[in-house]
Amino acid sequence: MDSNSTTSQNPKKLKEADALFKKGKSAVSTGMLKWSADHLSGSMHFEQAAKLYKELGAKDKAKEAYVKYAISSEAIDARGCAADGFTQAAFLEKDFKSQLNLLKKAEE
């Protein structure tokens, strides 16, 4: 089953995953009124979005969310979570060299 048929069968979950991803991006972004990024909330939202995307078969979106989860986890010094995020992203990567790069980041 390809990712398009899976995500089209469950648009409610896809909207939920998109909303969580958007919340994560909002949490880690800064602006005129928000001077510091909230990586704790960001990592939580990115992880939840990644799991939903993966469940729906949207591998590219899941991979992107896992990488953002890992980066936010690194920012709050949660190295185990960061390693998990990079590892999960590597499993979803199609390109072998990109897989190796993500696994090296997980190892750091």
C-alpha positions as a printed Julia matrix, in Angstrom:
108×3 Matrix{Float64}:
  0.0    0.0    0.0
  1.49   3.36  -0.96
  1.55   6.4    1.3
 -1.05   8.34  -0.7
 -3.74   5.69  -0.31
 -3.04   5.31   3.4
 -3.17   9.04   4.13
 -6.24   9.55   1.94
 -8.05   6.83   3.88
 -7.59   8.7    7.15
 -7.65  12.47   6.55
 -8.56  13.17  10.18
 -5.31  11.67  11.46
 -3.35  13.44   8.74
 -4.83  16.78   9.83
 -3.94  15.93  13.43
 -0.36  15.12  12.46
 -0.09  18.32  10.4
 -1.43  20.35  13.35
  1.1   18.78  15.72
  3.93  19.45  13.28
  2.79  23.07  12.96
  2.67  23.42  16.76
  6.21  22.06  16.93
  7.46  24.55  14.35
  5.7   27.35  16.19
  7.23  26.3   19.5
 10.81  26.36  18.21
 10.5   29.52  16.15
 11.36  32.94  17.51
 10.03  36.32  16.58
  9.58  39.85  17.74
  7.52  38.92  20.8
  9.04  35.48  21.4
 12.78  35.66  21.97
 13.6   32.08  22.84
 12.61  28.78  21.31
 10.63  26.28  23.39
 12.44  23.09  22.41
 10.75  21.01  25.12
  7.29  21.58  23.64
  8.68  21.43  20.13
 10.26  18.03  20.66
  7.03  16.68  22.15
  4.92  17.9   19.21
  7.42  16.75  16.58
  7.6   13.27  18.12
  3.82  12.9   18.18
  3.54  14.14  14.6
  6.29  11.77  13.46
  4.54   8.76  15.0
  1.24   9.66  13.34
  2.89  10.26   9.97
  4.66   6.92  10.25
  1.41   5.17  11.17
 -0.24   6.75   8.13
  2.6    5.7    5.84
  3.73   9.27   5.08
  7.4    8.34   5.35
  8.9   11.62   4.11
  6.87  13.7    6.54
  7.64  11.25   9.34
 11.35  11.47   8.58
 11.27  15.28   8.63
  9.37  15.3   11.93
 11.79  12.78  13.49
 14.79  14.92  12.48
 13.16  18.04  13.98
 12.35  16.02  17.11
 16.01  14.99  17.35
 17.29  18.55  16.88
 14.92  19.92  19.52
 15.91  17.1   21.86
 19.59  17.98  21.4
 18.79  21.59  22.27
 17.37  20.54  25.66
 20.23  18.08  26.23
 18.02  15.0   25.91
 20.61  12.96  24.04
 18.75   9.66  24.25
 15.7   11.2   22.62
 17.89  12.87  20.0
 19.53   9.54  19.18
 16.1    7.9   18.92
 14.87  10.62  16.55
 17.87  10.34  14.25
 17.65   6.53  14.3
 13.95   6.52  13.44
 14.61   9.0   10.62
 17.4    6.78   9.3
 15.04   3.8    9.12
 12.7    5.86   6.95
 15.44   7.2    4.66
 15.71   5.66   1.18
 19.25   6.8    0.37
 22.02   4.72   1.97
 24.44   7.63   2.46
 21.73   9.71   4.13
 20.94   6.75   6.38
 24.57   6.57   7.44
 24.71  10.32   8.12
 21.62  10.14  10.33
 22.99   7.12  12.2
 26.29   8.94  12.75
 24.36  11.88  14.23
 22.53   9.42  16.5
 25.86   8.05  17.67
 27.29  11.48  18.62
